[in-house]
Amino acid sequence: MQNTSAHAAVRKNIPTPANVSNGLTTEEPLMVTQEAVEAYERRTGFVGIGRIMVEDGHWIIVTKEELARSRAQVHANRHPVTRQRGVA
């Protein structure tokens, strides 16, 4: 009898239509370049992953300049200047 109740407790974690998300991401999409997507597809052989990830809202295709600008902005926001000037 105890074994049955333990098994039932494990089964509660099985995804069901009621507790599975609709597949859309709730996080901000990852910015990637078209060149990076093409390189990944060549390396893995998984052709079409870029289109799938963009359609599902996981990735946004941007230019190299947009990506660099975005990374610079994130870096500036993440690491405030803490050094003192004039200290040798």
C-alpha positions, 0 to 999 in steps of 0.5 A: 500500500505504501508503495502505491502512494509513493508512486502516485506522488511521483506521478504528480510531476508528470506534465499534463495539458493543464500544467504545460505551457503553450510553448511560448517563451516568457523570457526576453528573446536572445539576439543572434546574428544571421551569420551565427545561425548559419554557422551553427546550422553548418556545424550541427547539420540541424538546418532550419533551427534559426527559422524555428527559433525565430518563429517560436520567439526564442531568437531575434535576428540582428546585425553585428552592429546591433548586437555589439551595441546591445552587449556594450549597453548591458556591460555598462549597466552591469559593471558600474565604475568603482575605481578612484581616479588618481590612485596609483 
